[in-house]
Amino acid sequence: MFDGKSILITGGTGSFGKKYTETLLRRYKPSRLVIFSRDELKQYEMSQQFNAPCMRYFIGDVRDAERMRQAMAGVDIVIHAAALKQVPAAEYNPMECIKTNVHGAENVIAAALHNNVEKVIALSTDKAANPINLYGATKLCSDKLFVAANNVVGSHRTRFAVVRYGNVVGSRGSVVPFFQGLIDKGADELPITHAQMTRFWISLQDGVDFVLKNFERMHGGEIFVPKIPSIRVVDLATAMAPGLKQKIIGIRPGEKLHEVMCPADDSHLTLEFDDHYVLRPSIFFQGLDDNSHFLRNKLGEEGREVELGFEYQSGKNDWFLTPAEIVEFNSKAMQ
């Protein structure tokens, strides 16, 4: 469905945007692929790697509504990956996080409707489910905006959906490059925030593939959640530096012990498919009496309702990686 399409990625110079670009160019033949981001140096560096005739590099900020409208002219598909994502930074700079993650989401939605874009998927995070930090709260607001946008499309063809997943192995600012940097510098210990801390674990390629597939699955209004493994942070440290001492330093501001992707409070909205979950909208859209049509997606895959009280949480996951499996998983993910 991406052949011959004009595609725009906000935050396109980030880890996700670069992997998405590489995958699109390898598998499809888009007519135009627009990388929209703020940093001219990152755009220059990315253009040295990705310079296919269809590539376009637009300097701009999702906070700028007019520039967003200009950039989306003639675009068919949008992947909204731009966000401020560092939990401690968001705690100390709340208004900056709100401007990008909430007001930026509004601008993406308005620009998509203005230009009659076909489909939009916004990237979310497990921190948006039952949020306890500002970053998670802004992404929950963003999720709600993109879901509700399907109720105001009117005569436009535009449909909006959300993809939510956990920690991406090796992404910028994440724990793997942080640990690796300490190991490379000869650190005699690795800092662990809590001995029982767990996280959902996904490779960048798996995240990209999941988003690509959901463009084909979506009706509009869904939050898609992949079934992925969990890890214990102590096991990650053991896998990366066996025998190296681990020092418990305490949970950072806004950090959770375990992450949630499908909250128990949303169990009445949650559908289970073979390899993913879908959170149906909590509101009903114009012209629909109920949300039962989400039980069958656009690919014909059938879902089923989960039990009331079901929660998809990293500490209660049925699928945990051992230290040896983490080594193998990370090795493949970083290729």
C-alpha positions in Angstrom: 0.0 0.0 0.0 3.0 2.3 0.1 4.0 2.0 -3.6 3.4 5.3 -5.4 2.4 7.1 -2.1 3.6 10.3 -0.7 4.7 9.7 2.9 5.8 12.1 5.7 7.6 11.2 8.9 7.6 13.8 11.7 10.7 13.4 13.8 12.1 11.6 10.8 15.8 11.9 11.8 15.3 9.9 15.0 16.1 6.2 15.5 12.6 5.2 14.4 12.5 7.6 11.4 15.8 6.3 10.0 14.8 2.7 10.4 11.4 3.3 8.9 13.0 5.2 6.0 15.5 2.3 5.4 12.7 -0.2 5.4 10.4 1.7 3.1 13.1 2.3 0.5 14.1 -1.4 0.7 10.6 -2.9 0.4 8.5 -0.3 -1.5 8.6 2.4 -4.1 7.1 5.6 -2.6 6.7 8.5 -4.9 7.9 10.9 -2.2 9.3 10.4 1.3 9.4 13.6 3.4 11.6 13.7 6.5 10.3 16.5 8.8 12.4 17.5 11.8 14.0 20.5 13.5 17.7 19.7 13.4 19.5 20.7 10.2 22.7 18.8 11.1 20.8 15.5 11.6 19.0 16.1 8.3 22.3 16.7 6.6 23.8 13.5 8.1 20.8 11.5 7.2 20.8 12.8 3.7 24.3 11.3 3.2 22.8 7.9 3.9 19.4 8.2 2.3 19.5 10.2 -0.9 17.0 8.3 -3.2 15.2 10.5 -5.7 12.0 10.3 -3.7 13.6 11.8 -0.6 12.7 15.2 0.7 14.1 16.9 3.8 11.9 19.6 5.4 13.2 21.7 8.3 10.3 22.4 10.7 8.8 21.9 14.1 5.5 20.2 14.9 4.8 23.2 17.2 4.5 25.4 14.0 1.0 24.8 12.7 1.5 26.7 9.4 4.8 24.9 8.6 3.1 21.6 9.4 0.2 22.4 6.9 2.8 23.3 4.2 4.8 20.1 4.7 1.7 17.9 4.4 0.5 19.3 1.1 0.0 16.4 -1.3 0.9 13.8 1.4 -1.1 10.5 1.6 0.4 8.8 4.7 1.8 10.3 7.9 3.9 8.7 10.7 4.0 11.0 13.7 7.2 10.1 15.6 8.2 13.5 16.8 8.2 13.9 20.6 10.1 15.0 23.6 10.7 11.6 25.3 13.2 11.8 28.2 11.2 11.3 31.4 13.5 13.3 33.8 13.8 16.2 31.3 10.0 16.3 31.0 9.7 16.5 34.8 12.0 19.5 34.9 10.7 21.2 31.7 7.0 20.4 31.7 5.8 23.2 29.4 8.3 22.4 26.7 7.1 18.7 26.7 3.4 19.9 26.5 4.1 22.2 23.6 5.7 19.4 21.5 3.7 16.3 22.6 0.2 17.8 23.0 0.1 21.0 20.9 2.3 19.4 18.3 -0.2 16.5 18.1 -3.0 19.0 17.5 -1.1 20.6 14.7 -0.4 17.2 13.0 -4.1 16.4 13.2 -5.2 19.8 11.8 -2.7 19.7 9.0 -3.7 16.1 8.0 -7.4 17.1 7.8 -6.5 20.4 6.0 -4.6 18.4 3.3 -7.0 15.4 3.2 -4.2 12.9 4.1 -5.4 9.3 3.8 -4.0 7.7 7.0 -2.1 8.9 10.1 -0.4 6.7 12.7 1.0 8.3 15.8 3.6 6.6 17.9 2.9 6.3 21.6 4.6 4.6 24.6 3.8 2.2 27.4 4.3 5.3 29.7 1.0 6.6 28.4 -0.9 3.9 30.1 -1.8 4.9 33.7 0.9 7.6 33.5 2.7 8.8 36.6 5.2 11.1 34.8 4.6 14.2 32.6 5.9 12.5 29.5 3.4 9.7 29.9 0.6 12.1 30.6 1.4 14.2 27.5 1.4 11.0 25.4 -1.9 9.9 26.9 -3.3 13.3 25.8 -1.8 12.8 22.4 -3.4 9.4 22.1 -6.8 10.7 23.1 -6.4 13.5 20.5 -5.6 11.1 17.6 -8.4 8.7 18.6 -11.0 11.5 18.9 -9.9 13.1 15.6 -11.7 10.3 13.8 -15.0 11.8 15.1 -14.4 15.2 13.3 -13.2 14.1 9.9 -16.5 14.9 8.2 -16.2 14.4 4.5 -12.4 13.9 4.7 -10.9 10.5 3.9 -8.4 10.9 6.8 -8.3 8.2 9.5 -6.1 8.2 12.6 -4.7 5.4 14.7 -2.1 5.0 17.4 0.7 2.4 18.0 1.9 1.9 21.6 4.9 -0.2 22.5 7.8 -0.5 25.0 11.5 0.1 25.3 13.3 0.0 21.9 16.6 -1.8 22.0 19.5 0.6 21.3 17.4 3.7 20.6 19.0 7.0 21.5 19.0 7.8 25.2 17.8 4.3 26.2 19.4 1.9 28.7 21.4 -0.3 26.3 23.7 2.5 24.9 23.9 4.0 28.4 25.1 0.7 29.8 27.4 0.1 26.9 29.0 3.5 27.3 29.8 2.8 30.9 31.2 -0.6 30.0 33.4 0.8 27.2 34.8 3.4 29.7 35.8 0.6 32.0 33.2 1.2 34.8 33.6 -1.1 37.7 29.8 -1.3 38.3 26.5 -0.7 36.5 23.7 1.5 38.1 20.4 -0.3 38.6 17.4 1.8 39.7 15.6 -1.1 41.4 16.3 -4.8 41.7 12.8 -5.8 40.6 12.4 -3.3 37.7 11.0 -4.8 34.4 10.5 -3.4 31.0 8.8 -4.4 27.7 11.5 -5.1 25.1 11.2 -4.6 21.3 13.7 -4.2 18.4 13.6 -1.2 16.2 12.8 -3.3 13.1 10.0 -5.1 14.9 8.5 -1.7 15.9 8.8 -0.5 12.3 7.2 -3.7 10.9 4.3 -3.4 13.4 3.6 0.1 12.3 3.7 -0.8 8.6 1.2 -3.7 9.2 -1.2 -1.5 11.2 -1.6 0.9 8.3 -3.2 -2.1 6.6 -5.2 -3.2 9.6 -6.6 0.1 10.8 -10.2 1.3 10.6 -9.3 4.4 12.5 -9.5 5.0 16.2 -7.6 2.0 17.4 -4.6 1.9 19.8 -2.5 -1.1 18.6 -0.2 -2.9 21.1 2.2 -5.7 20.1 2.7 -8.9 22.1 6.4 -8.6 23.0 8.7 -10.0 25.7 9.7 -8.5 29.0 13.1 -8.2 30.6 14.4 -7.7 34.1 16.8 -4.8 34.2 19.2 -6.8 36.4 19.2 -9.5 33.7 20.0 -6.9 31.1 23.0 -5.8 33.1 24.1 -9.4 33.6 23.7 -10.1 29.9 25.7 -7.1 28.8 28.4 -7.3 31.5 28.5 -10.7 33.2 30.4 -10.6 36.5 30.3 -6.8 36.7 29.0 -5.4 40.0 25.5 -3.9 40.0 24.7 -0.9 42.3 21.1 -0.1 43.3 20.7 3.7 43.0 16.9 4.2 43.4 14.1 5.0 41.1 14.5 8.2 39.1 11.8 11.0 39.1 8.7 9.9 37.2 9.9 6.3 36.8 7.8 3.2 37.2 8.8 -0.2 38.6 6.8 -2.0 35.9 5.3 -0.6 32.7 1.7 -1.2 31.4 0.5 -1.2 27.8 -3.2 -2.4 28.3 -4.5 -1.1 31.7 -7.0 -3.1 33.7 -9.3 -0.1 33.6 -9.5 -0.4 29.8 -10.1 -4.2 29.8 -13.7 -3.6 28.6 -12.2 -2.0 25.5 -9.3 -4.4 24.9 -9.3 -7.0 22.1 -6.8 -9.8 21.8 -5.5 -10.9 18.3 -2.9 -13.5 17.6 0.2 -11.3 17.9 -1.2 -8.0 19.2 -3.9 -6.3 21.3 -6.2 -3.4 20.2 -7.7 -0.9 22.6 -11.0 0.3 21.1 -12.1 3.9 21.5 -13.9 4.8 24.7 -16.2 7.1 22.6 -18.5 6.2 19.7 -17.9 7.7 16.3 -20.5 9.5 14.2 -22.6 7.0 12.3 -21.7 4.0 14.5 -24.0 2.5 17.1 -21.1 0.6 18.8 -17.5 -0.4 18.4 -18.1 -4.0 17.5 -16.6 -3.6 14.0 -13.1 -3.4 15.6 -13.4 -7.2 16.3 -12.4 -7.7 12.6 -9.7 -5.5 11.2 -9.1 -4.4 7.6 -7.0 -7.5 6.9 -9.8 -9.8 8.1 -8.0 -10.8 11.3 -10.5 -11.7 14.0 -10.1 -10.5 17.6 -11.7 -11.5 20.9 -12.6 -9.6 24.0 -10.3 -10.2 27.0 -11.6 -10.9 30.5 -12.6 -7.9 32.7 -9.7 -6.8 34.8 -7.1 -8.0 32.2 -3.9 -6.0 32.4 -0.9 -6.3 30.0 2.0 -5.4 32.4 5.7 -5.9 32.0 6.1 -7.5 35.4 3.2 -10.0 34.8 4.1 -10.9 31.2 4.0 -14.6 30.2 7.1 -14.0 28.1 10.4 -13.1 29.9 13.8 -13.2 28.3 16.7 -14.9 30.2 20.1 -13.2 30.2 21.2 -15.6 27.4 18.1 -14.8 25.3 18.7 -11.0 25.9 22.2 -11.4 24.5 20.8 -13.0 21.4 17.9 -10.6 21.1 20.0 -7.5 21.4 22.6 -8.8 19.0 20.0 -9.3 16.3 18.3 -6.0 17.1 21.5 -4.0 16.8 22.4 -5.4 13.3 
